[in-house]
Amino acid sequence: MSLLSEIKAAVTSCGLPVETGVFSDEPPDEYVVVTPFADTYELHADNLPEYEIQEARLSLFSRGNYLKRKRQLSKALLSADFTITDRRYIGHEDDTGYHHYAIDVVKLYEL
């Protein structure tokens, strides 16, 4: 599996729509947008990596109270063996009425 497909599976298990990069349809009251950050290799003594490290940000957008969804998403991601590296409230978007909350994740994939 890939990072994006595993994230999408975790998010949809919470009953939330999810897309990568931008939400292309008319957005519902709650949804998630995934933005890939990086795919890196750690340096090893023999210069051959054993793992690829993939990182992404999940942006939760909610017109209501986002706290329940934040906890639900965090629990689903941790259950799917993601490491959560950061969680933060980005702010309220006055023009759209959405609260924006970000969850950054990382996962290692054996090569």
N, C-alpha and C positions, 0 to 999 in steps of 0.2 A: 504494500500500500504506500501511498504518498502522504505527505503532511496535509495537503489540502483535502484529500478524500477522507482522511481520518478526522480532520476538524469538522468537515461537513456532516459526517456521520454523528459526531458528538452533539453538534448544534441541532440537527434535525431531531435527535432523540429527545430534545427539550421542547419540541414543538415549534421551533422558530425557523422562519425562512432564512436562507443564507446564500450569499453570492460572493464571488471573488472580485475585488477591485472597486466595484460600484454596483449599487442596486439598480437594475435596469428597468424594472417594472414600476408601477405606482406603488410606493412603499406602504406597507401596512403600519399599524400602530407600534409594532415591535419587529425588529429584524436585525440581522448580523451581516456585516461586511468583513471579509477576510483580506488582509493585505500581507502578502509574503514579504519577509524582511531580507533573509540571507540564507544561503546554502554554503556552509564552510567545511573545511577539513582541518582537523588539528594536526600540528606538526608532530611527527613521530621520529624516533631515533633512526629508523631506516628510511625516512622520508616517504613512506607509503602509509597513507591513512587507512584505518580500519573502520572508521565511522564517518558518515556525513551528518553534520549538525544542521537541522532546518529550523528556521524561526519564522514566526508570523504574528501579526496583531489581529485580534478579533475586536471589531468595533460594534458594540451593542447600542442600538438606537431604540429609545422607548419614549412614548408620549406620556406614559404613566410612571408609576413607581418602579424604578429599575432594580431596586435592591433584591427582590425575590429572584429575578432573572439572573442577576450577577452571581448569586449563590448557587443557583441551579446550573448555570454554565460552568462555573468553577468546579463544582462537584463532578459534572460529566467529563470535563477535560482531565481532571486528576484520575478519575476511574479509567480513562483511556490511556493512562501512562504518559500524559504530557507533563512537562515541568512548567509551572507558571512562574515567569520571571518578573512580572510587574502587573499590577492592577491599579487603575486610576480613573478618577472622574475627570473627563476632559472639559465638560461644561454643558450648559443649556443653550441650544441653538434657538434664539428668539424668533428667527424668521421661519423656522419649520415647526417649532414646538417640541422638538426631540431633546431628550437627555442623551448625552454621548458618554459612554463608559468603555474604556479600553482594557483588554486583557491580552498580555503578551505571553506567548508560549514558545517552547523549544522542545524538540524531540530528536533523539539520535537514531540513525538508521545504519545498520551494519552493511558494509559493502561486500 
